[in-house]
Amino acid sequence: MSYVNATMARDAIIKMKEFHEDLIEIHEKYHLDFFQDLGRRNILMSRPQEVFFSQEIKKQFPSTVSDGRTGQPDILVPEINKELECKITTKRKGGSWSFQADYATLERKGTCDFLYVCCDPKFENFGVFYFRDLTTADFKPPASGSRGKSRLLLRNCIDRCECLIGSMENRNSQFMLKATARMLFAQTDEEEKAAKKSYNYWLTNPTSYTIKLEEI
């Protein structure tokens, strides 16, 4: 059952943007660069994410709570027996996105829903992605030195993802379409051979996705 929708996500993001603007002002007041470390910025925005999304869900499910204490669910919806883990992330310098979870916690719970907010450095463009019923099978086992953090395998759970804001585009399909066009209009055997090689590469390669953000 989906208990968070695009309207809720948009209203929560607007509140998060207002909170973000307040943080910018207080940092400027004390001559601090709020954008120097986006990881720290996102940590400061993680609790507002939990609170503002829980407020929106609470309009439909009045018993919804966001406790905030260590060991408690980020958002609990008792009416439908759902726990929602909230994560916020910004694209890494290498161009990838970090969809992570604490592996031990998920292993203990068995299954959990996740709400990932993707944002650009200036906090102007967003993607909000709701995943339902994730398990440890949807994540890579944590690497040594990762402090128990595990990376989400999108190809394992894309069918359980709702794009509330923004979108996820299948990169493999995009490149296969381009390769098909190159094969159709190839003027030499070499061009056709290269296009076929590209097509087969993306056909057999594990599916990857491009995250498209939306301005709010």
Protein Blocks (a to p, Z undefined) as FASTA:
>chain_A
ZZbdfklmmmmmmmmmmmmmmmmmmmmmnopafklpmmlmmmmmmmmmmmmmmmmmmmmm
mmbccekpghiafbacfknopacddddddddfkopacddddfklmmmnopacdddddddf
kopaccddddehiafklpccddehklopacddfklmmmmcccfbgcdddfklmmmmmmmm
mmmmpcbfklmmmmmmmmmmmmmpccddddddddZZ
